Amino acid sequence: MFAALGDENRLAIVASLCAQGPLSITRLAAGSSVTRQAVTKHLNVLEGAGLVRGIRRGRERIWELEPQELEVAHRYLDQIAQRWDAALGRLKKFVEEN
């Protein structure tokens, strides 16, 4: 999941879907230097990671986020943040005492 989100183009696609809701490949590529073919490849990676899903509507696919997978990522990052906060707190205490 994090490997899929590590690419700035895929992260931009996720951000667009968060901000605008379900979109077609054409709408996702609009105003970007990324081609529709490249957007399709990025969406396939995101779909493989369980972060988005495509729904066929007529001749095109509309892509939307899988919010439960993003929630899993959010919880994981919260756990990491808490561990870092605790570690930095211990370091601060050590530095102040010595």
Secondary structure, DSSP 4 states (H G I P E B T S, - for coil): -HHHHTSHHHHHHHHHHHHH-SEEHHHHHTTSSS-HHHHHHHHHHHHHTTSEEEEEETTEEEEEE-HHHHHHHHHHHHHHHHHHHHHHHHHHHHHHH-
